[in-house]
Amino acid sequence: MDNYIDMISNLKIFKNFSKAELMKIFGNIQYSIKQFPKGSFISSSGEKVDKLMILIKGEVIAEMIDFNGKILEVERIKSPDVLASALLFSKDNILPVNVLAVKDADMLYIEKEYLVRAFQVNNAFLISFLEDIGEKFQFVTTKLRMNSFHTIREKITMYLLNLYNQQNKSNELTIPLTLEELANLFGVTRPSLSRVFSQMQKEGLFVKIGNKIFLKKLKN
C-alpha cells in the first residue's frame, strides 16, 4: 500500500485524510489490489458490484454494446478515480457496462462492510463519498443532455450558456474541465473539439485563453 498512498490521497473521497491517517485506515480494513494489463477486461456487464472499485493507476474505458452490436464508449477514466460507487449501495447493483484497461491498470478493491464501518466513525468521509456520487451523477445527466445536440458547435454553445448561468452571468467564464474531459463529456474527439473551438473563436463569438472564455456573443 505504501507505493499507492500518494495516489490514493489525491482522491476526492479521501480529501479529509492525511497520508498518515490513510495508512492507519488501510491497516484496519480488508482490501485487495489487482493488476490488469492493457487490453484486458476489468469488469463485465452483468457483474454484481459488491466492493468499492478504485482505479489507482492507469486508464480504463466503460463501454456498452447496443442492440445492433455497436460498441459505445460511455466514459474514459484516468487514475485516480472511483468506479461505479453509486451501484455499491443500490439494490440493483448490476454493472451495466464493460470496463476495459486501455493502459496497464491497478485496481484497489475495498470490501463494502469495511467501507460502512469507516463511514460510521468518520462523518466527513461519508460526506466526501456522497459528494463524489453526486458529481458523477451530474456528469452523466449532463452528458445525456449533450447527446441530444447533434453538432459539436451546438454542444459548446449549450455548455457555455449553462456556465454563463452558473457563474453569475459573467462574460468571463472558467471551464472547470480539461479539453480532454470536455471532449469526453460531449462524446467527441479532442482534435474535433479543438477545431470547433478555434472556428468559433475566429468568428468572434468568444476569446479562449487556457480554461478562460471571454464571451462576445453566442449563436447556434
N, C-alpha and C positions, 0 to 999 in steps of 0.2 A: 504493500500500500504506500510505502514511503515514496516510491517512484511516481505515484499518481496524485499525491496530495496537493501539489501546486495547481494541477489542472482542475481537480475537484473543487478547490477553494474558489475558483472563478465561476462556478455555477450559481445562478440566482437563488436557488433553494438553500444554498449554504452560505449566503452572503452575511449572515449574522454570526458566523462562527470564525474563530481564529484557527490557524493551522493546528495549533496545539489541541484545541477543543475537538477538531475534526479527527485527529489521531486518537483521542480518547473515545470518541463516539464509535469509530470503526474498530476499536479494540474490544467493544462490548456488543457488537451486533454480528449476525451471520450474513456474510456476503460472499460472492464469488466473482472472479474476473476471467473472462474468456476472450481469446484472440481469434479473429476471423481474417483470413487472407482476402485480398482484393478479388471481387467477383463472386464471393460465397454468400449464401443465404444466412442471415442472422435470425430472422423470424419469418414465418409463413402465414399468409392469410388463413384465418380459421383457428389459429392457436389461441389458447387462453392466456391472458395477461395476469399472472399471479405474483409477479415480482416487479419491483421498480427497476426499469432499464435505463442505464445512464451510459451514453457514449463518451468515453474519456479519452479516446484517441482515434483519429482518422475521420472518415466521412462516409455517410450512408445515404441511400435514397429509399423513399417509400413509394411503392408502385401498386397500381391496381390494374386488373385486366377487365376490359369491358365485354359486353355480350358478343362483340364481333372478334374477340381475341386480340384487340389492340391494347398495347401496354401504355398506360397513362402514368406519367411521373407526378405524384401528388406533392411531394416535398423532398428537398435536398437538405440534409442536416449535417452540420460540421461540429466537431467536438470543441468544447464540452457542452453537452445538452442532454436533456431528459426526453425519453421517448414514451409516448402513449401513457402519460401519467394519469390522465382522466379516466382511462379504462380500468386502472388498477382497482378503483373503488366502485366500479359500476357493476350492477347485477348482470348486465350483458357485456362481459369482459372479453369479448372475442375480437381479435385483431382483424381489421378489415383490409389490411394491406400486406404486401410482401416487403420485407426490409432487407436490402442488399448492401454489401460493402463495396463502395466504389474506390476506396483506398483501404489498405490494411487497417483494421479497426479493432480496438479493445473495448469490450463492454463490461460494465460493472452491474451486477445484479444484487439487489437488496431484498431480503425476504419481507413480505408485507407485514407480518406480525411485529418484526423489529422496527419497522418504519412507524407503525402505530404507537409503539412504546416511546419512540423518540418524540412524536407529536405530543404525547401526554406530559412529558417532562419539560418540553420547550415550546411554548406558545408561539414564539417568533418564528420557529422552524415551520410550524403548521401554516402560519400566515404566508410565509415565503412560498411554500408549496402551493397553496391555493392561488396566490398571485400568479405563479408560473402557469398554472392550469388556465386561469382567466386570460392571460396574454396569448396563450396558444389557441384558445377558443376564438378570441378576437381575430387572430391571424387567419384562421380557417374561414370564418364568416366573411372577412374582407376579401379573401382570395375567391370565394364563391361569387361574391358580388362583382369582382373584377372580371370573372369569366363570362358575365352577361354582356360585356362590351367586346365588340369584335376586333377593333384595331388597337394597336399599341398607343396610338395617339389618343384615343378615347379613354384608355385606361389611365394614362398620365394625367389627362385633363381632370378626370373624376377624382383621382388621388390627390392632386394639388388643390382642388376645390374643397375636399374633405379636410386637408391640412389647414387650409385658409380658415375654415370654420372652427377648427380645433385650437388654432394658435391665435385667438383673439382678432381674427380678420385682419391680420397684418400682411402687408405686401412683401415682407421679408420672412420667408419660411425656412424652417430647418427640417430636412428629411432625416428621420431617425434611423433609416436603414441604409446599408451599403448598396451600391449599384447591383451587386450580385444578389443580395437579399430581395431587392425590389424586383429584379427580373424573375426570381423565384415566386414572389407574390403574384406577379402578373401572368406567370406561366409562359414566359418568353425567354429567349436567349439574351445574355448580357450584351453582345455586339449589336443585336437588333434594337435593344432598348437605347443604347448609346447613340445609334444613328438617328432615332426619332427625337431624342432629347436635343441633339445637335441641330436637326432640321427646325424644330420648334423655336430654338434659340435664334437661329438665323432669320426666322420670320418675325422676330421682335416680340414674341409672346412673353419671354422672361429672359433673365440672365442667370446662368447656373455657374456658381463658383464653389467647387467642392460639394459639400452637402447643403449649401445655401442656395435658395431660389429667390430671386428678386422679381416679383410679378410685374408685368406691364399690362397685359390683357390676356384673357383666355377665351378660346373659341373651339368648337369641335372640328 
